[in-house]
Amino acid sequence: MFKDNRNLLIGIISMVIVTFVLTFAGSALFFTKFYNIDGYGISNNDKSGSIENSKKFRDVKALLKNNYYEKVDDNTLLEGAIAGMADSLKDPYTVYFTKEQMKSFMEKSEGSYVGIGISITLDKDGLVTVLETFEDSPARKAGIVRGDKFIKVNDKDVTALRDEEMVVKMIKGKENTEVKVTVYRTSDGKTYDYTLKRKKIKFINITSEMLPQNIGYIRIASFDHEIAKYFGEHLNALLNKGMKSLVVDVRDNPGGSLEQVIAIADRLLPKGMILYTEDKYGKKEKELSDAKELGLPLALLTNGNSASASECLAGAVKDHQKGVLVGTKTFGKGIVQRVWPLEDGAGIKITIARYFTPSGVCIQGLGIEPNVKVEPLEKYKDYPASRIPREDDVQLKKAVEILKEKMK
């Protein structure tokens, strides 16, 4: 009797297992066929997606493969679709990098800078734009001007790259070799092609001097990965010379390392908040300064090309009321990006959070208004600040005037 019951039990268990396997296999086949498109793993498991769009993807792929006048590579189509997902967010800072582009992005810059002699920024549409051409540089000699937007480098479209460093690396190369660039000039609505011979360029990110009445002046051109160390050296040198107040010039500074600007702000500000970031889940990360501060009258020069890290510094100085902002409203970039490498060597840069000034303001799309608004002279409105003659630099003059009053 026991043996018969055991056989019956084994039979029931076997039937359950067989039924489960057949059901699982059938379901897997159904869902793979219904949701996955040609093995690409494009599915509708996310309820926010639609079956219609998945079918449309399959239909468009088939139409391209069958009707395009040249042979179509499946991987090229898929890579384009992946890039399109990032592009569909309409965020100029969220971008997919191919394997080759990611390799270029991750490469460390060479010790010597060989290029065409420009500083650049990313405009509100994600186009790499010329801020300044350096003296005696190939770019200036050829006629490239402030505001020119890069369209192609060596006939490769760069409008979708939306990353300044990557475009710079495409422009750089061996000394005395040629690079072809195509730029769009907004002032006349035309494109221009230039073939330039690369040369060694001396680019200094930070300069300082002592102005009359012991007013120190430090200009930061960009927040590179060592700028905090050099800022400290310049600041200490000015203090050793008897500096009694300080002008920090971040006009035309497109930003850079968040870590570095936090270190610089910490040197200038008292104990408290420098900034905080917040992601879409409400997670906040705070950056704080310690009790050590400069303790001298401070002025910060800003303009419409003071962006990102420059605005972090400007916002913290203004909110702590530890300095006066002089010039014009800043660019308005208050978001943070992170780069993820992908398994095949490609990568993606994604905007992951917004940052907020100590008073809780996100300046994305808004910028920071100066305490004292001063426009440059009309004849210099299209000039980078570094090329305005000192005697005509009304923004710097106003900052100096304010500091003199505070020193009385």
Residue, then its C-alpha position, 0 to 999 in steps of 0.5 A: m500500500f505504501k509503495d503504491n502511494r509512493n508511486l502515485l506521489i512520484g507520478i503527480i510530482s513528475m506531471v507537475i514538473v513536466t507541466f511547469v517546464l512546458t508552460f515556462a518554455g511556451s511562455a518564454l517563446f511567446f514573450t520573446k517573440f512578442y516583446n523582443i525584436d529580432g534578438y535585440g532585447i528591446s522589450n515592453n517589460d516596462k509598463s511605460g513603453s508601448i507595444e506599438n512603438s516596439k512594433k514600429f522599431r521592428d518595422v522601421k528596421a526592416l524598411l531600412k534593411n530592405n529599401y536603403y540604397e546601400k547595405v545596412d549593418d544591423n549593429t550600426l542601426l542598433e547603435g544609432a537607436i541607443a544613441g537616440m534614446a539619450d538624444s530623445l531626452k533633449d538634454p545637451y549634457t546627456v550623450y551616448f559615446t561609441k566605443e571609439q568616442m569613449k576611448s578618446f574621452m577616457e584618455k588623459s591629456e598629454g603633458s604638452y598641448v598641441g592644437i589650434g589655440i582656443s578656449i571653448t564652452l558648451d552652449k545651451d544647445g549643446l554645441v561646442t563654442v569658441l570663447e577665446t582664441f589665443e594670441d599668435s595661435p593658428a585659430r586667431k591667425a586663420g580668422i576663427v572668432r569668439g562665438d564660432k560653433f564647431i560643426k565638423v572636425n576633419d569632416k566628422d560631424v561633432t554637433a551630436l557629441r555634446d562634450e567639449e573635451m572630446v572635441v578638443k581631443m579631436i582637434k589636438g594632434k602632433e605638432n605641424t600636422e593639419v586639422k580641418v574644422t568647420v564652424y558656424r558663425t551666428s553673426d552672419g549665419k554662414t559656415y566656414d572651413y579652416t585647415l589649420k596647422r597644429k602648434k604648441i600652445k601655452f595655456i595658463n589656467i590661472t594668473s595673479e598680480m597685485l593691484p594698487q593699494n594691495i588689492g590682489y587679483i586672481r584670474i581662473a580660466s577654468f577649473d582643471h584637476e589641479i587648479a585648487k593647488y595652484f590657487g592656494e599657491h597664488l593666494n599665499a603669494l599675494l598674502n605674503k606680499g601684504m594683500k588686503s583685499l581680493v578680486v577673483d575673476v571667473r569671467d569666461n570660465p566655463g567650469g570644470s571639476l566640482e571637487q576643485v571648486i569646492a576646495i577653492a570655496d572652502r579656502l575663501l568661505p567660513k564654516g557652512m554650506i558650499l552647495y548641495t546636490e539632489d537627484k530625482y529620488g530626493k537624495k541630497e549630498k552636501e558639500l561643506s566648508d570648514a571654519k578657516e576662511l580668507g577673512l578679507p574683502l572679496a569681489l568676484l567678476t562674472n559674465g554670461n560665460s561664467a558657467s557650472a563650477s564658476e557658478c558654484l563659487a559665485g553662488a556660495v560667495k553671494d549666499h554667504q555674503k562674503g563677497v560682492l559679485v560684479g559684472t553680468k548674469t552667469f550662464g545658468k548651468g545647475i546640473v551634474q553629470r556622471v559617466w558610465p562605461l559599458e561592457d563593450g567599451a562604449g559609454i554614456k554620460i547622464t545628467i544625474a542631479r541638480y545642484f543648489t546654492p546654500s540658500g536652496v536655489c537651483i540656477q539651471g536655466l536662470g544664472i546668478e545675478p551679480n550684486v552690482k551689474v556692470e556691462p562691458l563697454e559697447k566696443y568690447k561686448d564681443y571680446p573675451a574679458s582677457r582681451i579687454p585693455r585694463e584701462d577699459d575694463v569697467q567691470l574690474k574698475k568697479a570691483v576695485e572701487i568697491l574694495k577700496e571703500k570696504m578697506k577704509 
